[in-house]
């Protein structure tokens, strides 16, 4: 937040753009007990939204002492309104529970930020199928379940805003990220499809692909990059994406620190094979055409930090 507000005046976003007025509006944020989800919940509450904060409990943990309850306490202490939903977002009943709790407490749902995810720590071969399925169930299934549950509510209200948390791994892949990357690639495909379907219902759907220093990424960031990428710097970007004034639909916003990029799929123009040209020779000509993307998520991150195109 401070980094954005110290930009030169002629480039600085207005206070309204940084912190739109969400008074009277209701938001749900999953995976909000720490990191990016916590930053999202705090930023939405700062804008006046009533926030349902979802985070799973540690084994045997009392819901009153879980991370969701801690974030709710922060919001209330700052004068905001929030409630906790202490459960795994990937559990079959969780999505409907969150919808029902928000509607019972506040009567409407204007915004949903589906942020829940599990990191991956092993290669494909070293991971059990059960672990791979769990990562996909949390990273993609929980997003799909929540969007599906809230869709009729937003349709009946005449519109709403959906935001999914994606990842460069979902666009570029990466060693040791097979299931995580698959879940995030699916999230982006779901988001683009819902953005198309949502136009008639005035349901806006976008994704944020964040770079931030969190528990999941901390071990992989240098001290300089960790300092440059505080999770709270994503707050203004998230509330902008969830604001009625945001013009985006079906976009992936890559964000970290003060940097922004437009993410998406990439494909070259087609070529016609020449007479007696082998497929290998024809394919080599495609590398001369624009539209290539980075070979993996790690190189995409370095390009992002250096301001180079992906």
Secondary structure by P-SEA (a helix, b strand, c coil): ccccccccccccccccccccccccbbbbbccccccaaaaaaaaaaaaccccbbbbbbcccccccccaaaaaaaaaaaaccccccccccccccaaaaaaaaaaaaccccccbbbbccccccccccccccaaaaaaaaaaacaaaaaaaaaaaaaaaaaccbbbbbbbcccccccccccaaaaaaaaaaaaaaaaaaaaaccccbbbbccccccccccccccccaaaaaacccccaaaaaaaaacccccccbbbbbbcccbbbbbbbbbccbbbbcccccaaaaaaaaaaccccccccaaaaaaaaaacccc
